[in-house]
Amino acid sequence: MRVLLVAVCAATTMAAHAVPTFSEVKAAHQPSDVTFLARNGEPIQTLRIDKTVRRLPWVALDQMSPALLQAIVLSEDRRFYQHSGVDWAAVARSAWGNVWNTRTRGASTLTMQLAGLIDEGLARPAAGRSLAQKVDQVITATQLDAQWKKSEILEAYLNSVAFRGEVVGINALALTTFGKHPSGLDADEAALAAALVRGPNASPRAVAARACGVLTQQGLPCAGVAALAETALVRKGGMPLGEQLAPHFARQLFARHLLTRQGLPGQTTASQRSTLDAGLQRVAIRALRRQLTELGGRNVEDGAVVVLDNASGEVLAWVGSSGDLSDAAQVDGVLARR
């Protein structure tokens, strides 16, 4: 009876379910941060616009370190390049282990996991997937493997998987946790990333132990992975790499964007060009800080600078405060009443 039910579910799901293309999944990727550019296209400020998740711009597979790719495949799906979306040998081993109540590794492949990431209907609920959902997941994974390249599956997976807390995607993990681009992740950092996929909310000690297992499978030492886990996973994730020159002006631009377009943060593109002159902005920042240092003994605590183009009215430089020299760095001195 169960075999018949599975067959009916499979036939129904296959007929009704359409698998998105790789391009569609990539296009639907919504970063939580927007990068503001100077008038010449130079990045000058990153502003977080979605507080519910930390997801940075999509990263191509060739911009990820080989150590990361090896650790993820080794940890999550050893036969990724051999199977057709579903590892039936692993399914059989998992089923046999469950019969004897032994602790077994799940049989979910990277492709099956990706199916749950790109289709909300296949996302794993707290109580586990129903039989129909499991069948749908298997069919979707098989279709993904048939229609996508293996490289596309791995790229989409690493851009979509949740690693820890609010952090989604390898770009957000690498930049805010390890302070480097995904291309620069070393073997220890890659092993920690792979370990976080299995236990996103595990303690640093548990994550380090799992990461050590990944390194051991590669014949690599894991002497420093525990210390790395403690330092990287305990601290609060920081800003993405890059200069942060104009936080106040960026907030003004974003507020104007919402006002004029009546849009939501998720509808904002990953980058927005501004009228600021990056070189002039740096000069204004240095001039303000130098002036405040000179006036330090005269109860002058903060200041602001705005430079306009008289001909066009465009803002060329906007410094709302002195940054770390200020006790109220978030206050925009350009607009604050005095």
C-alpha positions, 0 to 999 in steps of 0.5 A, spaced: 500 500 500 505 504 501 509 503 495 502 505 491 502 511 495 509 513 493 508 512 486 501 516 486 504 522 490 510 521 485 506 521 479 502 527 481 508 531 483 512 530 477 506 533 473 504 539 477 511 541 479 516 546 475 523 546 477 526 554 476 532 555 472 539 557 475 538 564 472 531 564 476 534 562 482 540 567 482 535 573 480 531 572 486 537 572 490 535 578 495 541 581 499 540 584 506 545 590 505 546 595 499 552 598 497 552 605 495 557 607 490 561 614 489 559 618 482 565 614 479 562 607 481 567 606 487 564 603 493 564 607 499 558 605 504 554 599 505 548 599 509 544 594 512 536 594 509 533 588 512 534 586 519 531 579 519 537 576 515 544 577 513 545 575 506 550 579 501 551 579 494 551 572 490 558 569 489 560 565 483 563 558 484 570 560 481 570 566 487 570 560 492 576 557 495 577 550 493 578 548 500 571 550 501 568 546 496 572 540 498 570 541 505 562 542 503 562 536 498 566 531 503 562 533 509 555 533 506 555 529 500 561 525 498 558 522 492 555 529 489 559 528 482 556 521 481 549 520 483 543 523 479 540 528 485 539 522 490 544 517 493 540 511 493 546 507 496 546 512 502 538 512 502 538 504 503 544 505 508 540 510 512 534 506 512 537 499 514 540 503 520 534 506 522 531 499 522 536 497 527 535 504 531 543 506 530 545 513 529 546 514 522 548 519 517 542 522 513 541 520 506 539 528 504 544 530 498 546 537 496 541 537 491 536 535 495 537 540 500 537 545 495 530 543 493 528 545 500 532 551 500 529 554 493 522 551 494 518 554 500 513 548 500 519 543 501 523 547 506 523 542 512 518 543 518 520 542 525 516 536 525 519 533 519 517 532 512 511 528 510 511 522 506 508 527 500 514 532 501 519 527 501 517 524 495 516 531 492 523 533 494 526 527 491 523 528 484 525 535 485 532 533 486 532 529 480 529 534 476 535 539 478 540 534 477 537 533 470 536 540 468 542 544 472 550 543 471 553 540 478 557 547 478 550 550 478 547 546 484 553 547 488 553 554 487 546 555 488 547 551 495 552 555 497 549 562 496 542 559 499 544 555 505 543 558 512 550 557 516 549 560 523 543 565 526 541 570 521 547 569 516 545 566 510 550 564 504 557 563 504 559 571 502 555 573 508 559 568 513 566 569 510 565 577 510 562 578 517 565 572 521 572 571 518 573 578 515 575 575 508 572 574 501 570 566 500 575 566 495 580 566 501 577 561 506 583 556 508 582 549 510 580 550 517 575 556 516 572 551 510 571 546 515 568 550 520 563 552 514 561 545 513 560 544 520 555 549 521 551 547 515 550 541 520 549 544 526 548 552 525 546 553 532 551 548 536 556 551 541 563 553 538 566 547 541 561 542 538 562 546 531 570 545 532 569 538 534 565 536 527 570 541 523 576 537 526 572 531 523 572 534 516 579 536 516 581 529 519 578 526 513 582 530 508 589 528 512 589 535 515 591 537 522 586 540 526 590 543 532 588 550 531 580 549 529 578 550 536 581 557 538 578 559 531 571 557 532 571 560 539 574 567 536 570 567 530 563 564 532 563 568 539 563 575 536 558 578 533 558 579 526 561 585 523 560 589 517 562 587 510 569 588 508 570 595 504 571 602 506 565 605 510 565 613 508 558 615 508 553 612 513 549 618 514 548 620 507 547 612 505 541 612 510 538 619 507 539 616 500 535 609 502 530 613 505 529 617 499 529 611 495 523 608 499 519 615 499 519 616 492 518 609 489 514 606 495 518 600 495 520 595 500 528 594 502 528 587 499 526 591 492 532 595 492 538 593 488 545 590 491 548 597 489 546 604 488 550 610 485 550 617 488 553 624 487 558 623 492 566 624 490 570 619 494 576 623 494 573 629 496 569 625 501 575 622 504 578 629 504 572 632 508 573 626 513 580 628 515 579 635 515 573 634 520 577 630 525 583 634 524 579 640 526 576 637 532 583 634 535 585 642 535 579 644 538 579 638 543 580 643 549 575 648 548 569 643 549 568 642 541 565 635 541 563 633 534 562 637 527 559 635 520 561 637 513 557 638 507 559 640 500 555 642 494 556 643 487 553 650 486 551 649 479 547 643 480 546 642 487 549 635 487 552 633 494 559 632 493 561 630 500 557 629 506 560 627 513 555 627 519 559 626 524 567 624 526 565 617 527 569 614 533 571 620 535 564 622 537 559 620 543 553 620 538 556 617 532 549 615 529 547 623 529 547 626 523 550 633 524 548 635 517 541 635 519 541 635 526 538 642 529 543 646 533 
